[in-house]
Amino acid sequence: MTIKRKRKTTSIINNTLKDKAEFIILVGSETGTTIRFATAFKNELIKANKAVFITELNRYSSYKNAKNIIIFTATYGDGNAPANAQNFIKLIHLIEPKRNLNYSVIGFGSKQYPAFCQFAILVHASLQIHPKFTPEMPLFKIDEQNLSSFENWKNEWGNLNNINLDINLTDLLEKEEETIFKIINNSKLNIDNTFLIRLKPTNKVKFTSGDLLAITTKGEEKKRLYSVAKIDNTLVLSVKKHDLGICSNYLHKLSKTDVIKGTIQENKKFHFPKKIKDVILIANGTGIAPFLGMIQKNKKARIHLFWGGKTKKSLELYDKHIISALENKTLTSFHIAYSQDQQTYIQKTLESQTVLVSNTLRRNGAILICGSLSMQFGVEKVIAKIASQELNLTIEELKNNKQIRTDCY
Ligand SMILES: Cc1cc2nc3c(=O)[nH]c(=O)nc-3n(C[C@H](O)[C@H](O)[C@H](O)COP(=O)(O)OP(=O)(O)OC[C@H]3O[C@@H](n4cnc5c(N)ncnc54)[C@H](O)[C@@H]3O)c2cc1C
């Protein structure tokens, strides 16, 4: 069964010209969520008879009548600006405001990432040193769209400006399609406290390896994300059980007769690249999940898999999938590093494969990285060195042309 709800629009609409507005709302958003919060805020200001103009951070300009700028921004990837905010820091140095302005910055992010609200921090700091900007409030950070934090910020801002803002908070929640899944299989824990769980959607729903499954357990507001492998029309997740982890323990206890609710989030940036012949997949620990699906399906590509685990026993959870891909020749090579058994890490193994890495990049191939953020940083250092020595390219250039794709947590 699928519960369908209408998606809210995330387009930016104005009914006041930029030079007439007293309040300017600037938004940096990658997925549209932050635009939803900013739009709800804008609508309340309009209800309070204020002249408001809303636009993307990249469209920052001068505003003749503005007194107050409110910035709503997400952070993307490893502390970066969302695509529609990438030029803002440059623009604030190029465009001189017509008069002094008060400003507030509200950052949206997730504490699951070490660079929590990093771009909002940068925006706030850049305005703080600008002589024409005065902070009205300290930087405010919101974790996982937490509605009560947003309400606190909204009330504080409303009090400071003497405006009553009556935003309907439940309208701000992401309304996504929820699917019910049957549990097909739930493996035993391996030596690293990790297990594989296989789920079957109870109705037709589109998903592919590299997408994410969002699960919100009963009584919780926060959703947890899991990388998906699509194998025989089922979802396979590789989950690490944390001692006090709410969702990982909930998933671990499920048995064959159980069903769960979840939302599939399309994660296009991490899909297996189409029409590309040479692909390197790099993972550590549970990060192997999406690759278990990818190595079974893409017969036309030459796929090389690198995986880092603790011990030889860690691999037992996945070896059936890897062996069958090697036997069916959908996987060209498999490279392993055991941190405990061999005292080595996957970035070291990658370093010993300079020719493979440089040839893959030279042939316009792609490298996909999934797993821990610390592994990602280590692996990117190795790739950066090879790319600069062998191809005269930077890691940023490789990321921009999608030759490097990451999904780390
Ligand atoms: C894009 C993305 C993809 C992901 N893919 C995967 C994946 O494929 N597989 C996977 O396993 N995970 C994945 N994760 C991580 C996953 O979403 C969860 O964060 C993870 O499973 C922990 O959730 P939990 O509910 O079990 O732990 P939580 O309840 O959220 O707790 C988090 C941590 O805090 C600790 N903790 C909780 N309460 C306390 C306390 N009172 N005192 C001290 N410590 C405490 C827990 O032990 C745990 O280590 C992904 C995350 C992202 C962002």
The ligand as a Gaussian input file, in Angstrom:
#p B3LYP/6-31G(d) Opt

LIG

0 1
 C       23.004000       9.557000       3.177000
 C       23.123000       8.563000       4.297000
 C       23.174000       7.218000       4.027000
 C       23.290000       6.293000       5.078000
 N       23.367000       4.968000       4.780000
 C       23.535000       4.079000       5.775000
 C       23.665000       2.682000       5.482000
 O       23.620000       2.247000       4.324000
 N       23.840000       1.829000       6.528000
 C       23.911000       2.270000       7.847000
 O       24.073000       1.448000       8.757000
 N       23.766000       3.585000       8.137000
 C       23.573000       4.483000       7.140000
 N       23.440000       5.805000       7.446000
 C       23.378000       6.200000       8.872000
 C       21.943000       5.990000       9.374000
 O       21.088000       6.936000       8.727000
 C       21.768000       6.176000      10.883000
 O       22.345000       7.402000      11.262000
 C       22.393000       5.076000      11.713000
 O       21.823000       3.824000      11.393000
 C       22.197000       5.345000      13.216000
 O       20.835000       5.448000      13.464000
 P       20.212000       4.892000      14.822000
 O       18.787000       5.323000      14.876000
 O       20.499000       3.447000      14.967000
 O       21.064000       5.657000      15.898000
 P       20.611000       6.962000      16.693000
 O       19.539000       6.624000      17.650000
 O       20.356000       8.054000      15.706000
 O       21.953000       7.229000      17.451000
 C       23.137000       7.623000      16.721000
 C       24.377000       7.223000      17.485000
 O       24.353000       7.810000      18.780000
 C       24.498000       6.793000      19.747000
 N       23.592000       7.126000      20.852000
 C       22.256000       7.143000      20.810000
 N       21.775000       7.475000      22.023000
 C       22.844000       7.699000      22.820000
 C       23.017000       8.092000      24.151000
 N       21.970000       8.318000      24.960000
 N       24.270000       8.209000      24.641000
 C       25.333000       7.987000      23.850000
 N       25.241000       7.619000      22.575000
 C       24.019000       7.474000      22.068000
 C       24.088000       5.481000      19.120000
 O       24.766000       4.395000      19.690000
 C       24.490000       5.730000      17.700000
 O       25.834000       5.375000      17.536000
 C       23.329000       6.746000       6.414000
 C       23.240000       8.105000       6.691000
 C       23.145000       9.008000       5.657000
 C       23.060000      10.469000       5.982000

